[in-house]
Amino acid sequence: MSPAIAAPAVRFEATLYTIDGSTILRLPEKASNQLPSRGQVAVQATVNGHACQTVAEPDGESGHWVRIDAKQQRAAALRAGDTAEVELVPLEDWPEPKVPPDLQAALAAAPDKIQELWKDITPTARWEWVRWVNATRNPGTPPSPQYDPIVP
């Protein structure tokens, strides 16, 4: 079954950048303005003809960006500095995020009530938790091995 589409496709070209070890593409203002929200938007992304489900993230300046993981870069023959052909189709249903191993371990060790709460929240809320956990990393916290929430 195909994902339910929430809005028309947004097509554009964008250059990939590396920021803090992550490769991203920033949406041009016109493309970002076509998304249905200034906040996070679940999308079916096609980058140079290679598709994945992910989330367009707000950039804090009324725009959006999308992370392009190493697998997607290899498939699309891209690296930082390259320009890509991009299509984003906003989705009604959010993909499940990839949960970093340390959060997976914490959830597995948590009481059943906590595990049930995790299962009961929406995928959107799980994305927020994953973002929060990753945003709180500091030099005293060991990083997760190359975590990326993109769904292949």
N, C-alpha and C positions, 0 to 999 in steps of 0.2 A: 504494500500500500504506500502510495506517495504521501509525503507530508502535506498538511493543509497549508495553503499559501495565504498569507495575511495581507499582502500588498503586491503591486506589480514589481517586476525585476528592475534593478538599478544597475546600469552598465557604465563602466568608466575605465580609464587607464590610471595606474598609480605606480609610484616608485617604492621599492622595498627599502626599509631602513632597519638598522640594528640599534636597539636601545636596551641597555642593561642586559645584554646577552640574548635578547629575544628579537626575532625578525618580525617586523610588522609592516603593514601598508596603511597609510593614512588616506581616508576617503577625501576626495576633493569636496569643497563646500557644497557644490551643486548636488553631488551624489548623496552626501550626508543628509542634506535637506529633504531628500526624497524618501528617507526611511520614516517609518510610522512613529518613531519615538526619539527623543533626545537622549534617552537612557539606553540600556542594553537592548539589543534586538537579535533574536535568534534568526539565523539565516542559513540558507543553502548557498554556499559560496562556490563559484567556479573560477579558478585562477589558471589562466592559460589553458583552458580546456579540462582541467582536473578538479573534480568536485569533492566537497566535504561539508559537513554541517558544523557550524560554529556559532559564535556570538560576536556581533559588531559591538565594540565597547565604546562608551563615551570618552572623549579626550579631555573633558573639563573646559573646552573652549567652544562648546556647541557643535562639535564635530564628532567623528567616530574613527576608530582604527580596528584592524583585524590582525590577529597573530597568524603568521604563516610558519608552521612547524617545519622541521628538517625534512620529514617525509614528503610533505606537500612541496617544499622547495625542490627536492630531487625530482619528483614526478613532473613538475612544471618547468624544470630546467631553469630555476631562478636562484639568485642570491642577492644580498643587499646591494643596492645601487641599480639593479635591473628594473625595467618598467614592465608591468604585467597588464594583460587584458583581464578585467574582473567583471563578474556578474554576481550580484547578491539578490537572492529572492527571500524576502522576509517571511518567516514561518509563524503559524499560530502556535504550534507545539514546540517546546524547547527540547533540544537534545540533552541526554544525560551527560554531565561533565565527567571527565576522567578524574577520579579522586586520587590525590597524591598518596603515596604509600604510607606516610606517617599519619595522615588522617584516617586512612583505611584501617590501620593498626589500632588507632585510638577508638574508632567506632566498634571494631571487633571485640575490643577489651571492655567496652562500656556495658553497663547493665542493659538487660533486654528492653526496658522502658525507653532508654535513649536510642537504641537501635530501631525500635518501632517508630519513634518520633522522626528519625532520619528518613525512614521509608515513607512516612506519611506526608512529609513536606513536598512541595512541588519541585520539579526540576529547576525552575527559576530560583527558588530559595536555595537549592543545593549549589547552583552556580555561585550565588552570593557567598555561601559558606566557603567554597573552594577559593574564591577570589580573596576573601578576608584572610583565610589561613595563609595563603601565599603572600599577601601584602604585608603580613606581620613578621616575616622572616627578618632576622637581624644577624650580625656577624657571630653572635653566640649561639645561634640555632643552626644545626646542620641542614643544608638545603636538600630538598627532594631531588633525586636523580632526574634531570632533564624532564620535568613535568610539563605537560601542555594539555589544556582541557579540550583541545580540538577533537571532534569525533570523526574518524575516517569514513 
